Amino acid sequence: MKFVFSHGLIGAPSDWTKVIAALEPLGHECVSLDLPYFKDSITSIKDYSDQAFEALAPEFKDGTAVVVGHSLGGLIALSLSDSFSDVFLVGTYTGFGSYPLPRRKEKVVDWLAELVYDPSAFTQAEIDSYLDLYFSVMKSPGVLRKMKTLKTATADLQHEDYYERFQDKIHLVLGEHDKLSPPEIYFDLKQRFPGFQLHEISECGHAIPLEKPEKLAKILHKFAVERSSTQQNINLKAS
């Protein structure tokens, strides 16, 4: 199966490295998007998703691939629902947080620890990498204006319309201890949109691709196997 991965706000394509490393030996094709969240010319979620989709190789644009989005990247994935066979929303929140982002190094380290259930899930090298990425973003020109644009863009996205139209292809993946996107949000969505498929990862926080990449890969692989089996049965009945 083909998978397209979409990273979160303070993230990078490398967030999916361990997930992809677990999937590719099983025969899956994977690509990780590099999303320009702070590009001045982009002012809506549709702008982000259109640019991301345009950059994909043709084999990932034929409607048979699966898009997997984490955190804010899940909204990119959601807005691309009509271009993919299935959509996995991983720790995806439905609004842009109004909490203040930390400015001091020690506060950022504390903030990173809040994104996982077990802070030791982050290696020192990963912490250093995210500190570099975080401060490069926070020091970029016009960052506060761009954050405001992102907040407006997420508010303008018609989440409920997408949920209603595409609920039969949407999968919600949640971390048991996610503080940014609490599980209660997903349980409520599942009640209101029964077509959703719900997958819960235990002992996991918000940073699911980093904290539990193998478990996430297992969910994706199981889905791919079941989908392949279903298609084979349909083909047999048709013949």
VENQUIMO-V816692 format. One record per residue. N is the residue number from 1. RES is the residue in one letter. PSI is psi in whole degrees, 0 to 359 (NA if undefined). Layout:
# VENQUIMO-V816692
N,RES,PSI  N,RES,PSI
This chain:
# VENQUIMO-V816692
1,M,154  2,K,132  3,F,136  4,V,126  5,F,138  6,S,118  7,H,170  8,G,189  9,L,296  10,I,69  11,G,185  12,A,164  13,P,330  14,S,347  15,D,334  16,W,6  17,T,313  18,K,327  19,V,313  20,I,321  21,A,332  22,A,333  23,L,321  24,E,321  25,P,343  26,L,5  27,G,6  28,H,146  29,E,133  30,C,147  31,V,142  32,S,124  33,L,149  34,D,102  35,L,127  36,P,68  37,Y,334  38,F,25  39,K,131  40,D,326  41,S,353  42,I,125  43,T,0  44,S,161  45,I,323  46,K,322  47,D,313  48,Y,311  49,S,320  50,D,317  51,Q,319  52,A,316  53,F,320  54,E,327  55,A,349  56,L,150  57,A,152  58,P,324  59,E,344  60,F,3  61,K,17  62,D,7  63,G,357  64,T,350  65,A,165  66,V,133  67,V,135  68,V,117  69,G,136  70,H,136  71,S,234  72,L,330  73,G,339  74,G,330  75,L,327  76,I,314  77,A,316  78,L,317  79,S,348  80,L,14  81,S,323  82,D,355  83,S,0  84,F,157  85,S,325  86,D,159  87,V,123  88,F,118  89,L,110  90,V,110  91,G,38  92,T,131  93,Y,156  94,T,3  95,G,161  96,F,122  97,G,146  98,S,5  99,Y,147  100,P,135  101,L,136  102,P,155  103,R,333  104,R,147  105,K,313  106,E,329  107,K,326  108,V,319  109,V,317  110,D,320  111,W,318  112,L,321  113,A,332  114,E,344  115,L,351  116,V,158  117,Y,320  118,D,105  119,P,337  120,S,355  121,A,334  122,F,125  123,T,163  124,Q,324  125,A,321  126,E,320  127,I,313  128,D,320  129,S,317  130,Y,328  131,L,316  132,D,314  133,L,315  134,Y,310  135,F,334  136,S,324  137,V,312  138,M,337  139,K,358  140,S,149  141,P,133  142,G,26  143,V,322  144,L,322  145,R,320  146,K,323  147,M,319  148,K,321  149,T,317  150,L,319  151,K,317  152,T,320  153,A,318  154,T,324  155,A,327  156,D,340  157,L,131  158,Q,76  159,H,310  160,E,324  161,D,316  162,Y,317  163,Y,317  164,E,314  165,R,323  166,F,20  167,Q,331  168,D,352  169,K,4  170,I,133  171,H,131  172,L,123  173,V,120  174,L,150  175,G,134  176,E,326  177,H,32  178,D,118  179,K,338  180,L,321  181,S,79  182,P,143  183,P,330  184,E,328  185,I,316  186,Y,322  187,F,321  188,D,317  189,L,321  190,K,323  191,Q,320  192,R,333  193,F,82  194,P,345  195,G,342  196,F,145  197,Q,132  198,L,131  199,H,120  200,E,133  201,I,120  202,S,156  203,E,48  204,C,143  205,G,217  206,H,324  207,A,62  208,I,314  209,P,337  210,L,323  211,E,321  212,K,57  213,P,324  214,E,321  215,K,322  216,L,317  217,A,323  218,K,319  219,I,315  220,L,319  221,H,318  222,K,317  223,F,315  224,A,319  225,V,315  226,E,321  227,R,319  228,S,318  229,S,318  230,T,317  231,Q,323  232,Q,320  233,N,320  234,I,317  235,N,322  236,L,318  237,K,324  238,A,330  239,S,NA
